[in-house]
Amino acid sequence: MNQGRIWTVVNPTVGLPLLLGSVTVIAILVHLALVTNTSWFPKYWNGATAVAAAPAPAPAAPAKK
């Protein structure tokens, strides 16, 4: 382990909860940002159906010479 000596400075009973807690806070902040800054994410959580895409236009007939 590359950073194994960190536990000589920080006790694992303090460091691990801080690490896991910070990861949890970051995940919550990312989800909060998605909910507040997008229009599709709340609809996704509520189970709204997706709007069907318009059909592609038919290809044009080749020009006659």
CHARMM-style PDB file with segment names, atoms N, HN, CA, C and O in Angstrom:
ATOM      1  N   MET     1       0.852  -1.167   0.000  1.00  0.00      PROA
ATOM      2  CA  MET     1       0.000   0.000   0.000  1.00  0.00      PROA
ATOM      3  C   MET     1       0.904   1.238   0.000  1.00  0.00      PROA
ATOM      4  O   MET     1       1.781   1.388   0.850  1.00  0.00      PROA
ATOM      5  N   ASN     2       0.669   2.098  -0.956  1.00  0.00      PROA
ATOM      6  HN  ASN     2      -0.044   1.976  -1.647  1.00  0.00      PROA
ATOM      7  CA  ASN     2       1.504   3.264  -1.178  1.00  0.00      PROA
ATOM      8  C   ASN     2       1.433   4.257  -0.019  1.00  0.00      PROA
ATOM      9  O   ASN     2       2.461   4.794   0.395  1.00  0.00      PROA
ATOM     10  N   GLN     3       0.251   4.503   0.501  1.00  0.00      PROA
ATOM     11  HN  GLN     3      -0.584   4.067   0.165  1.00  0.00      PROA
ATOM     12  CA  GLN     3       0.066   5.511   1.545  1.00  0.00      PROA
ATOM     13  C   GLN     3      -0.196   4.877   2.904  1.00  0.00      PROA
ATOM     14  O   GLN     3      -0.947   5.436   3.704  1.00  0.00      PROA
ATOM     15  N   GLY     4       0.397   3.736   3.183  1.00  0.00      PROA
ATOM     16  HN  GLY     4       1.007   3.282   2.533  1.00  0.00      PROA
ATOM     17  CA  GLY     4       0.145   3.009   4.421  1.00  0.00      PROA
ATOM     18  C   GLY     4       0.593   3.735   5.676  1.00  0.00      PROA
ATOM     19  O   GLY     4       0.045   3.502   6.754  1.00  0.00      PROA
ATOM     20  N   ARG     5       1.576   4.607   5.554  1.00  0.00      PROA
ATOM     21  HN  ARG     5       2.020   4.797   4.678  1.00  0.00      PROA
ATOM     22  CA  ARG     5       2.080   5.298   6.751  1.00  0.00      PROA
ATOM     23  C   ARG     5       1.165   6.418   7.222  1.00  0.00      PROA
ATOM     24  O   ARG     5       1.413   7.006   8.275  1.00  0.00      PROA
ATOM     25  N   ILE     6       0.105   6.730   6.464  1.00  0.00      PROA
ATOM     26  HN  ILE     6      -0.096   6.252   5.609  1.00  0.00      PROA
ATOM     27  CA  ILE     6      -0.815   7.775   6.913  1.00  0.00      PROA
ATOM     28  C   ILE     6      -1.455   7.400   8.245  1.00  0.00      PROA
ATOM     29  O   ILE     6      -1.810   8.272   9.037  1.00  0.00      PROA
ATOM     30  N   TRP     7      -1.601   6.094   8.490  1.00  0.00      PROA
ATOM     31  HN  TRP     7      -1.313   5.385   7.846  1.00  0.00      PROA
ATOM     32  CA  TRP     7      -2.259   5.657   9.721  1.00  0.00      PROA
ATOM     33  C   TRP     7      -1.344   5.806  10.937  1.00  0.00      PROA
ATOM     34  O   TRP     7      -1.794   5.591  12.063  1.00  0.00      PROA
ATOM     35  N   THR     8      -0.083   6.166  10.744  1.00  0.00      PROA
ATOM     36  HN  THR     8       0.282   6.340   9.830  1.00  0.00      PROA
ATOM     37  CA  THR     8       0.754   6.514  11.891  1.00  0.00      PROA
ATOM     38  C   THR     8       0.492   7.949  12.331  1.00  0.00      PROA
ATOM     39  O   THR     8       0.833   8.329  13.451  1.00  0.00      PROA
ATOM     40  N   VAL     9      -0.118   8.753  11.446  1.00  0.00      PROA
ATOM     41  HN  VAL     9      -0.395   8.444  10.536  1.00  0.00      PROA
ATOM     42  CA  VAL     9      -0.434  10.145  11.746  1.00  0.00      PROA
ATOM     43  C   VAL     9      -1.904  10.286  12.142  1.00  0.00      PROA
ATOM     44  O   VAL     9      -2.239  10.986  13.099  1.00  0.00      PROA
ATOM     45  N   VAL    10      -2.777   9.608  11.386  1.00  0.00      PROA
ATOM     46  HN  VAL    10      -2.505   9.040  10.609  1.00  0.00      PROA
ATOM     47  CA  VAL    10      -4.221   9.687  11.617  1.00  0.00      PROA
ATOM     48  C   VAL    10      -4.701   8.320  12.062  1.00  0.00      PROA
ATOM     49  O   VAL    10      -4.437   7.315  11.401  1.00  0.00      PROA
ATOM     50  N   ASN    11      -5.399   8.283  13.170  1.00  0.00      PROA
ATOM     51  HN  ASN    11      -5.614   9.099  13.707  1.00  0.00      PROA
ATOM     52  CA  ASN    11      -5.945   7.031  13.679  1.00  0.00      PROA
ATOM     53  C   ASN    11      -7.027   6.517  12.714  1.00  0.00      PROA
ATOM     54  O   ASN    11      -7.878   7.301  12.295  1.00  0.00      PROA
ATOM     55  N   PRO    12      -7.020   5.227  12.351  1.00  0.00      PROA
ATOM     56  CA  PRO    12      -8.027   4.700  11.420  1.00  0.00      PROA
ATOM     57  C   PRO    12      -9.458   4.861  11.909  1.00  0.00      PROA
ATOM     58  O   PRO    12     -10.374   4.959  11.093  1.00  0.00      PROA
ATOM     59  N   THR    13      -9.674   4.891  13.221  1.00  0.00      PROA
ATOM     60  HN  THR    13      -8.929   4.811  13.884  1.00  0.00      PROA
ATOM     61  CA  THR    13     -11.036   5.078  13.721  1.00  0.00      PROA
ATOM     62  C   THR    13     -11.541   6.503  13.482  1.00  0.00      PROA
ATOM     63  O   THR    13     -12.739   6.765  13.590  1.00  0.00      PROA
ATOM     64  N   VAL    14     -10.640   7.409  13.160  1.00  0.00      PROA
ATOM     65  HN  VAL    14      -9.667   7.196  13.072  1.00  0.00      PROA
ATOM     66  CA  VAL    14     -11.017   8.772  12.809  1.00  0.00      PROA
ATOM     67  C   VAL    14     -10.950   8.956  11.292  1.00  0.00      PROA
ATOM     68  O   VAL    14     -11.848   9.551  10.696  1.00  0.00      PROA
ATOM     69  N   GLY    15      -9.896   8.449  10.675  1.00  0.00      PROA
ATOM     70  HN  GLY    15      -9.166   7.966  11.159  1.00  0.00      PROA
ATOM     71  CA  GLY    15      -9.664   8.680   9.252  1.00  0.00      PROA
ATOM     72  C   GLY    15     -10.657   7.990   8.335  1.00  0.00      PROA
ATOM     73  O   GLY    15     -11.111   8.586   7.359  1.00  0.00      PROA
ATOM     74  N   LEU    16     -11.002   6.748   8.629  1.00  0.00      PROA
ATOM     75  HN  LEU    16     -10.633   6.263   9.422  1.00  0.00      PROA
ATOM     76  CA  LEU    16     -11.928   6.028   7.756  1.00  0.00      PROA
ATOM     77  C   LEU    16     -13.335   6.628   7.768  1.00  0.00      PROA
ATOM     78  O   LEU    16     -13.921   6.796   6.698  1.00  0.00      PROA
ATOM     79  N   PRO    17     -13.900   6.957   8.925  1.00  0.00      PROA
ATOM     80  CA  PRO    17     -15.211   7.625   8.883  1.00  0.00      PROA
ATOM     81  C   PRO    17     -15.168   8.973   8.164  1.00  0.00      PROA
ATOM     82  O   PRO    17     -16.122   9.339   7.476  1.00  0.00      PROA
ATOM     83  N   LEU    18     -14.066   9.715   8.318  1.00  0.00      PROA
ATOM     84  HN  LEU    18     -13.292   9.419   8.877  1.00  0.00      PROA
ATOM     85  CA  LEU    18     -13.950  10.984   7.591  1.00  0.00      PROA
ATOM     86  C   LEU    18     -13.889  10.755   6.085  1.00  0.00      PROA
ATOM     87  O   LEU    18     -14.519  11.485   5.321  1.00  0.00      PROA
ATOM     88  N   LEU    19     -13.138   9.752   5.658  1.00  0.00      PROA
ATOM     89  HN  LEU    19     -12.626   9.159   6.279  1.00  0.00      PROA
ATOM     90  CA  LEU    19     -13.040   9.444   4.238  1.00  0.00      PROA
ATOM     91  C   LEU    19     -14.394   9.021   3.677  1.00  0.00      PROA
ATOM     92  O   LEU    19     -14.841   9.550   2.660  1.00  0.00      PROA
ATOM     93  N   LEU    20     -15.041   8.075   4.336  1.00  0.00      PROA
ATOM     94  HN  LEU    20     -14.677   7.646   5.163  1.00  0.00      PROA
ATOM     95  CA  LEU    20     -16.331   7.587   3.856  1.00  0.00      PROA
ATOM     96  C   LEU    20     -17.409   8.666   3.950  1.00  0.00      PROA
ATOM     97  O   LEU    20     -18.284   8.750   3.089  1.00  0.00      PROA
ATOM     98  N   GLY    21     -17.344   9.474   4.975  1.00  0.00      PROA
ATOM     99  HN  GLY    21     -16.633   9.406   5.674  1.00  0.00      PROA
ATOM    100  CA  GLY    21     -18.300  10.573   5.110  1.00  0.00      PROA
ATOM    101  C   GLY    21     -18.139  11.610   4.016  1.00  0.00      PROA
ATOM    102  O   GLY    21     -19.128  12.132   3.502  1.00  0.00      PROA
ATOM    103  N   SER    22     -16.894  11.915   3.655  1.00  0.00      PROA
ATOM    104  HN  SER    22     -16.090  11.491   4.072  1.00  0.00      PROA
ATOM    105  CA  SER    22     -16.674  12.887   2.582  1.00  0.00      PROA
ATOM    106  C   SER    22     -17.136  12.348   1.235  1.00  0.00      PROA
ATOM    107  O   SER    22     -17.658  13.104   0.415  1.00  0.00      PROA
ATOM    108  N   VAL    23     -16.953  11.067   0.998  1.00  0.00      PROA
ATOM    109  HN  VAL    23     -16.529  10.454   1.664  1.00  0.00      PROA
ATOM    110  CA  VAL    23     -17.448  10.463  -0.246  1.00  0.00      PROA
ATOM    111  C   VAL    23     -18.973  10.538  -0.291  1.00  0.00      PROA
ATOM    112  O   VAL    23     -19.547  10.819  -1.342  1.00  0.00      PROA
ATOM    113  N   THR    24     -19.624  10.290   0.832  1.00  0.00      PROA
ATOM    114  HN  THR    24     -19.157  10.062   1.686  1.00  0.00      PROA
ATOM    115  CA  THR    24     -21.085  10.366   0.898  1.00  0.00      PROA
ATOM    116  C   THR    24     -21.575  11.788   0.646  1.00  0.00      PROA
ATOM    117  O   THR    24     -22.541  11.991  -0.090  1.00  0.00      PROA
ATOM    118  N   VAL    25     -20.924  12.757   1.244  1.00  0.00      PROA
ATOM    119  HN  VAL    25     -20.139  12.592   1.842  1.00  0.00      PROA
ATOM    120  CA  VAL    25     -21.318  14.159   1.050  1.00  0.00      PROA
ATOM    121  C   VAL    25     -21.149  14.568  -0.410  1.00  0.00      PROA
ATOM    122  O   VAL    25     -22.006  15.262  -0.957  1.00  0.00      PROA
ATOM    123  N   ILE    26     -20.072  14.154  -1.041  1.00  0.00      PROA
ATOM    124  HN  ILE    26     -19.376  13.590  -0.597  1.00  0.00      PROA
ATOM    125  CA  ILE    26     -19.853  14.489  -2.449  1.00  0.00      PROA
ATOM    126  C   ILE    26     -20.935  13.860  -3.321  1.00  0.00      PROA
ATOM    127  O   ILE    26     -21.446  14.513  -4.232  1.00  0.00      PROA
ATOM    128  N   ALA    27     -21.292  12.601  -3.059  1.00  0.00      PROA
ATOM    129  HN  ALA    27     -20.878  12.071  -2.320  1.00  0.00      PROA
ATOM    130  CA  ALA    27     -22.333  11.936  -3.845  1.00  0.00      PROA
ATOM    131  C   ALA    27     -23.674  12.649  -3.686  1.00  0.00      PROA
ATOM    132  O   ALA    27     -24.407  12.815  -4.661  1.00  0.00      PROA
ATOM    133  N   ILE    28     -23.995  13.066  -2.473  1.00  0.00      PROA
ATOM    134  HN  ILE    28     -23.400  12.931  -1.681  1.00  0.00      PROA
ATOM    135  CA  ILE    28     -25.255  13.784  -2.244  1.00  0.00      PROA
ATOM    136  C   ILE    28     -25.247  15.119  -2.971  1.00  0.00      PROA
ATOM    137  O   ILE    28     -26.258  15.514  -3.552  1.00  0.00      PROA
ATOM    138  N   LEU    29     -24.121  15.817  -2.945  1.00  0.00      PROA
ATOM    139  HN  LEU    29     -23.300  15.496  -2.473  1.00  0.00      PROA
ATOM    140  CA  LEU    29     -24.028  17.106  -3.642  1.00  0.00      PROA
ATOM    141  C   LEU    29     -24.175  16.945  -5.149  1.00  0.00      PROA
ATOM    142  O   LEU    29     -24.799  17.782  -5.802  1.00  0.00      PROA
ATOM    143  N   VAL    30     -23.613  15.889  -5.703  1.00  0.00      PROA
ATOM    144  HN  VAL    30     -23.106  15.210  -5.172  1.00  0.00      PROA
ATOM    145  CA  VAL    30     -23.746  15.653  -7.144  1.00  0.00      PROA
ATOM    146  C   VAL    30     -25.212  15.393  -7.502  1.00  0.00      PROA
ATOM    147  O   VAL    30     -25.716  15.935  -8.486  1.00  0.00      PROA
ATOM    148  N   HSD    31     -25.888  14.571  -6.711  1.00  0.00      PROA
ATOM    149  HN  HSD    31     -25.478  14.131  -5.912  1.00  0.00      PROA
ATOM    150  CA  HSD    31     -27.292  14.304  -6.987  1.00  0.00      PROA
ATOM    151  C   HSD    31     -28.150  15.563  -6.803  1.00  0.00      PROA
ATOM    152  O   HSD    31     -29.068  15.804  -7.586  1.00  0.00      PROA
ATOM    153  N   LEU    32     -27.863  16.338  -5.806  1.00  0.00      PROA
ATOM    154  HN  LEU    32     -27.117  16.142  -5.170  1.00  0.00      PROA
ATOM    155  CA  LEU    32     -28.593  17.586  -5.599  1.00  0.00      PROA
ATOM    156  C   LEU    32     -28.391  18.533  -6.783  1.00  0.00      PROA
ATOM    157  O   LEU    32     -29.338  19.182  -7.226  1.00  0.00      PROA
ATOM    158  N   ALA    33     -27.168  18.613  -7.291  1.00  0.00      PROA
ATOM    159  HN  ALA    33     -26.399  18.086  -6.931  1.00  0.00      PROA
ATOM    160  CA  ALA    33     -26.903  19.457  -8.453  1.00  0.00      PROA
ATOM    161  C   ALA    33     -27.665  18.960  -9.677  1.00  0.00      PROA
ATOM    162  O   ALA    33     -28.170  19.764 -10.460  1.00  0.00      PROA
ATOM    163  N   LEU    34     -27.751  17.646  -9.848  1.00  0.00      PROA
ATOM    164  HN  LEU    34     -27.341  16.992  -9.212  1.00  0.00      PROA
ATOM    165  CA  LEU    34     -28.512  17.103 -10.974  1.00  0.00      PROA
ATOM    166  C   LEU    34     -29.998  17.430 -10.856  1.00  0.00      PROA
ATOM    167  O   LEU    34     -30.641  17.791 -11.842  1.00  0.00      PROA
ATOM    168  N   VAL    35     -30.531  17.305  -9.663  1.00  0.00      PROA
ATOM    169  HN  VAL    35     -30.008  17.012  -8.862  1.00  0.00      PROA
ATOM    170  CA  VAL    35     -31.960  17.549  -9.467  1.00  0.00      PROA
ATOM    171  C   VAL    35     -32.299  19.020  -9.688  1.00  0.00      PROA
ATOM    172  O   VAL    35     -33.330  19.336 -10.281  1.00  0.00      PROA
ATOM    173  N   THR    36     -31.445  19.910  -9.220  1.00  0.00      PROA
ATOM    174  HN  THR    36     -30.607  19.653  -8.739  1.00  0.00      PROA
ATOM    175  CA  THR    36     -31.765  21.339  -9.294  1.00  0.00      PROA
ATOM    176  C   THR    36     -31.398  21.971 -10.630  1.00  0.00      PROA
ATOM    177  O   THR    36     -31.961  23.010 -10.974  1.00  0.00      PROA
ATOM    178  N   ASN    37     -30.482  21.392 -11.394  1.00  0.00      PROA
ATOM    179  HN  ASN    37     -30.024  20.548 -11.115  1.00  0.00      PROA
ATOM    180  CA  ASN    37     -30.006  22.046 -12.612  1.00  0.00      PROA
ATOM    181  C   ASN    37     -30.424  21.366 -13.906  1.00  0.00      PROA
ATOM    182  O   ASN    37     -30.038  21.823 -14.982  1.00  0.00      PROA
ATOM    183  N   THR    38     -31.187  20.306 -13.839  1.00  0.00      PROA
ATOM    184  HN  THR    38     -31.500  19.935 -12.965  1.00  0.00      PROA
ATOM    185  CA  THR    38     -31.650  19.646 -15.061  1.00  0.00      PROA
ATOM    186  C   THR    38     -33.160  19.518 -15.018  1.00  0.00      PROA
ATOM    187  O   THR    38     -33.771  19.545 -13.950  1.00  0.00      PROA
ATOM    188  N   SER    39     -33.750  19.379 -16.189  1.00  0.00      PROA
ATOM    189  HN  SER    39     -33.254  19.357 -17.057  1.00  0.00      PROA
ATOM    190  CA  SER    39     -35.198  19.184 -16.243  1.00  0.00      PROA
ATOM    191  C   SER    39     -35.553  17.714 -16.393  1.00  0.00      PROA
ATOM    192  O   SER    39     -36.681  17.323 -16.093  1.00  0.00      PROA
ATOM    193  N   TRP    40     -34.620  16.895 -16.849  1.00  0.00      PROA
ATOM    194  HN  TRP    40     -33.704  17.213 -17.093  1.00  0.00      PROA
ATOM    195  CA  TRP    40     -34.928  15.485 -17.098  1.00  0.00      PROA
ATOM    196  C   TRP    40     -34.760  14.602 -15.870  1.00  0.00      PROA
ATOM    197  O   TRP    40     -35.419  13.567 -15.772  1.00  0.00      PROA
ATOM    198  N   PHE    41     -33.896  14.981 -14.931  1.00  0.00      PROA
ATOM    199  HN  PHE    41     -33.361  15.822 -15.011  1.00  0.00      PROA
ATOM    200  CA  PHE    41     -33.621  14.088 -13.799  1.00  0.00      PROA
ATOM    201  C   PHE    41     -34.821  13.914 -12.869  1.00  0.00      PROA
ATOM    202  O   PHE    41     -35.120  12.782 -12.491  1.00  0.00      PROA
ATOM    203  N   PRO    42     -35.526  14.988 -12.483  1.00  0.00      PROA
ATOM    204  CA  PRO    42     -36.723  14.772 -11.647  1.00  0.00      PROA
ATOM    205  C   PRO    42     -37.786  13.933 -12.362  1.00  0.00      PROA
ATOM    206  O   PRO    42     -38.462  13.119 -11.732  1.00  0.00      PROA
ATOM    207  N   LYS    43     -37.931  14.129 -13.665  1.00  0.00      PROA
ATOM    208  HN  LYS    43     -37.382  14.790 -14.176  1.00  0.00      PROA
ATOM    209  CA  LYS    43     -38.881  13.314 -14.432  1.00  0.00      PROA
ATOM    210  C   LYS    43     -38.452  11.854 -14.426  1.00  0.00      PROA
ATOM    211  O   LYS    43     -39.288  10.955 -14.339  1.00  0.00      PROA
ATOM    212  N   TYR    44     -37.159  11.624 -14.518  1.00  0.00      PROA
ATOM    213  HN  TYR    44     -36.480  12.355 -14.589  1.00  0.00      PROA
ATOM    214  CA  TYR    44     -36.634  10.256 -14.475  1.00  0.00      PROA
ATOM    215  C   TYR    44     -36.945   9.602 -13.138  1.00  0.00      PROA
ATOM    216  O   TYR    44     -37.364   8.445 -13.095  1.00  0.00      PROA
ATOM    217  N   TRP    45     -36.744  10.334 -12.044  1.00  0.00      PROA
ATOM    218  HN  TRP    45     -36.404  11.274 -12.079  1.00  0.00      PROA
ATOM    219  CA  TRP    45     -37.038   9.791 -10.721  1.00  0.00      PROA
ATOM    220  C   TRP    45     -38.532   9.540 -10.525  1.00  0.00      PROA
ATOM    221  O   TRP    45     -38.917   8.594  -9.837  1.00  0.00      PROA
ATOM    222  N   ASN    46     -39.371  10.381 -11.125  1.00  0.00      PROA
ATOM    223  HN  ASN    46     -39.058  11.149 -11.683  1.00  0.00      PROA
ATOM    224  CA  ASN    46     -40.814  10.218 -10.983  1.00  0.00      PROA
ATOM    225  C   ASN    46     -41.365   9.158 -11.933  1.00  0.00      PROA
ATOM    226  O   ASN    46     -42.530   8.777 -11.814  1.00  0.00      PROA
ATOM    227  N   GLY    47     -40.572   8.687 -12.850  1.00  0.00      PROA
ATOM    228  HN  GLY    47     -39.626   8.997 -12.946  1.00  0.00      PROA
ATOM    229  CA  GLY    47     -41.016   7.634 -13.752  1.00  0.00      PROA
ATOM    230  C   GLY    47     -41.787   8.131 -14.942  1.00  0.00      PROA
ATOM    231  O   GLY    47     -42.576   7.381 -15.515  1.00  0.00      PROA
ATOM    232  N   ALA    48     -41.590   9.363 -15.332  1.00  0.00      PROA
ATOM    233  HN  ALA    48     -40.949   9.973 -14.867  1.00  0.00      PROA
ATOM    234  CA  ALA    48     -42.288   9.892 -16.500  1.00  0.00      PROA
ATOM    235  C   ALA    48     -41.817   9.164 -17.751  1.00  0.00      PROA
ATOM    236  O   ALA    48     -40.647   8.801 -17.877  1.00  0.00      PROA
ATOM    237  N   THR    49     -42.741   8.961 -18.662  1.00  0.00      PROA
ATOM    238  HN  THR    49     -43.691   9.256 -18.560  1.00  0.00      PROA
ATOM    239  CA  THR    49     -42.382   8.277 -19.904  1.00  0.00      PROA
ATOM    240  C   THR    49     -41.614   9.216 -20.813  1.00  0.00      PROA
ATOM    241  O   THR    49     -41.828  10.428 -20.807  1.00  0.00      PROA
ATOM    242  N   ALA    50     -40.742   8.654 -21.572  1.00  0.00      PROA
ATOM    243  HN  ALA    50     -40.567   7.670 -21.578  1.00  0.00      PROA
ATOM    244  CA  ALA    50     -39.930   9.446 -22.500  1.00  0.00      PROA
ATOM    245  C   ALA    50     -40.780   9.844 -23.697  1.00  0.00      PROA
ATOM    246  O   ALA    50     -41.676   9.105 -24.105  1.00  0.00      PROA
ATOM    247  N   VAL    51     -40.498  10.996 -24.250  1.00  0.00      PROA
ATOM    248  HN  VAL    51     -39.770  11.596 -23.919  1.00  0.00      PROA
ATOM    249  CA  VAL    51     -41.187  11.460 -25.446  1.00  0.00      PROA
ATOM    250  C   VAL    51     -40.574  10.747 -26.631  1.00  0.00      PROA
ATOM    251  O   VAL    51     -39.354  10.708 -26.789  1.00  0.00      PROA
ATOM    252  N   ALA    52     -41.437  10.182 -27.464  1.00  0.00      PROA
ATOM    253  HN  ALA    52     -42.429  10.214 -27.336  1.00  0.00      PROA
ATOM    254  CA  ALA    52     -40.952   9.460 -28.639  1.00  0.00      PROA
ATOM    255  C   ALA    52     -40.335  10.445 -29.625  1.00  0.00      PROA
ATOM    256  O   ALA    52     -40.852  11.541 -29.838  1.00  0.00      PROA
ATOM    257  N   ALA    53     -39.246  10.042 -30.207  1.00  0.00      PROA
ATOM    258  HN  ALA    53     -38.826   9.152 -30.034  1.00  0.00      PROA
ATOM    259  CA  ALA    53     -38.574  10.886 -31.196  1.00  0.00      PROA
ATOM    260  C   ALA    53     -39.394  10.911 -32.482  1.00  0.00      PROA
ATOM    261  O   ALA    53     -40.058   9.934 -32.827  1.00  0.00      PROA
ATOM    262  N   ALA    54     -39.339  12.024 -33.174  1.00  0.00      PROA
ATOM    263  HN  ALA    54     -38.799  12.818 -32.894  1.00  0.00      PROA
ATOM    264  CA  ALA    54     -40.053  12.150 -34.449  1.00  0.00      PROA
ATOM    265  C   ALA    54     -39.426  11.197 -35.460  1.00  0.00      PROA
ATOM    266  O   ALA    54     -38.210  11.006 -35.461  1.00  0.00      PROA
ATOM    267  N   PRO    55     -40.246  10.600 -36.317  1.00  0.00      PROA
ATOM    268  CA  PRO    55     -39.686   9.683 -37.313  1.00  0.00      PROA
ATOM    269  C   PRO    55     -38.763  10.429 -38.273  1.00  0.00      PROA
ATOM    270  O   PRO    55     -38.965  11.606 -38.573  1.00  0.00      PROA
ATOM    271  N   ALA    56     -37.769   9.726 -38.735  1.00  0.00      PROA
ATOM    272  HN  ALA    56     -37.605   8.770 -38.492  1.00  0.00      PROA
ATOM    273  CA  ALA    56     -36.810  10.323 -39.669  1.00  0.00      PROA
ATOM    274  C   ALA    56     -37.506  10.583 -41.000  1.00  0.00      PROA
ATOM    275  O   ALA    56     -38.340   9.784 -41.424  1.00  0.00      PROA
ATOM    276  N   PRO    57     -37.177  11.687 -41.665  1.00  0.00      PROA
ATOM    277  CA  PRO    57     -37.805  11.974 -42.958  1.00  0.00      PROA
ATOM    278  C   PRO    57     -37.381  10.931 -44.001  1.00  0.00      PROA
ATOM    279  O   PRO    57     -36.282  10.380 -43.943  1.00  0.00      PROA
ATOM    280  N   ALA    58     -38.267  10.684 -44.934  1.00  0.00      PROA
ATOM    281  HN  ALA    58     -39.160  11.132 -44.981  1.00  0.00      PROA
ATOM    282  CA  ALA    58     -37.969   9.711 -46.003  1.00  0.00      PROA
ATOM    283  C   ALA    58     -36.845  10.267 -46.865  1.00  0.00      PROA
ATOM    284  O   ALA    58     -36.770  11.476 -47.085  1.00  0.00      PROA
ATOM    285  N   PRO    59     -35.973   9.396 -47.354  1.00  0.00      PROA
ATOM    286  CA  PRO    59     -34.882   9.873 -48.213  1.00  0.00      PROA
ATOM    287  C   PRO    59     -35.442  10.421 -49.516  1.00  0.00      PROA
ATOM    288  O   PRO    59     -36.437   9.928 -50.047  1.00  0.00      PROA
ATOM    289  N   ALA    60     -34.784  11.443 -50.011  1.00  0.00      PROA
ATOM    290  HN  ALA    60     -33.975  11.844 -49.581  1.00  0.00      PROA
ATOM    291  CA  ALA    60     -35.221  12.084 -51.271  1.00  0.00      PROA
ATOM    292  C   ALA    60     -34.955  11.141 -52.436  1.00  0.00      PROA
ATOM    293  O   ALA    60     -34.000  10.364 -52.438  1.00  0.00      PROA
ATOM    294  N   ALA    61     -35.831  11.238 -53.418  1.00  0.00      PROA
ATOM    295  HN  ALA    61     -36.607  11.869 -53.416  1.00  0.00      PROA
ATOM    296  CA  ALA    61     -35.657  10.409 -54.624  1.00  0.00      PROA
ATOM    297  C   ALA    61     -34.442  10.913 -55.390  1.00  0.00      PROA
ATOM    298  O   ALA    61     -34.179  12.115 -55.423  1.00  0.00      PROA
ATOM    299  N   PRO    62     -33.703   9.995 -56.007  1.00  0.00      PROA
ATOM    300  CA  PRO    62     -32.528  10.440 -56.777  1.00  0.00      PROA
ATOM    301  C   PRO    62     -32.945  11.292 -57.983  1.00  0.00      PROA
ATOM    302  O   PRO    62     -33.971  11.044 -58.617  1.00  0.00      PROA
ATOM    303  N   ALA    63     -32.138  12.275 -58.270  1.00  0.00      PROA
ATOM    304  HN  ALA    63     -31.305  12.476 -57.755  1.00  0.00      PROA
ATOM    305  CA  ALA    63     -32.428  13.172 -59.405  1.00  0.00      PROA
ATOM    306  C   ALA    63     -32.241  12.422 -60.724  1.00  0.00      PROA
ATOM    307  O   ALA    63     -31.293  11.656 -60.896  1.00  0.00      PROA
ATOM    308  N   LYS    64     -33.185  12.668 -61.664  1.00  0.00      PROA
ATOM    309  HN  LYS    64     -33.955  13.291 -61.525  1.00  0.00      PROA
ATOM    310  CA  LYS    64     -33.082  12.040 -62.999  1.00  0.00      PROA
ATOM    311  C   LYS    64     -32.213  12.894 -63.884  1.00  0.00      PROA
ATOM    312  O   LYS    64     -32.227  14.122 -63.811  1.00  0.00      PROA
ATOM    313  N   LYS    65     -31.447  12.209 -64.734  1.00  0.00      PROA
ATOM    314  HN  LYS    65     -31.435  11.211 -64.794  1.00  0.00      PROA
ATOM    315  CA  LYS    65     -30.558  12.942 -65.662  1.00  0.00      PROA
ATOM    316  C   LYS    65     -31.184  13.133 -66.989  1.00  0.00      PROA
ATOM    317  OT1 LYS    65     -30.575  13.726 -67.879  1.00  0.00      PROA
TER     318      LYS     65
END
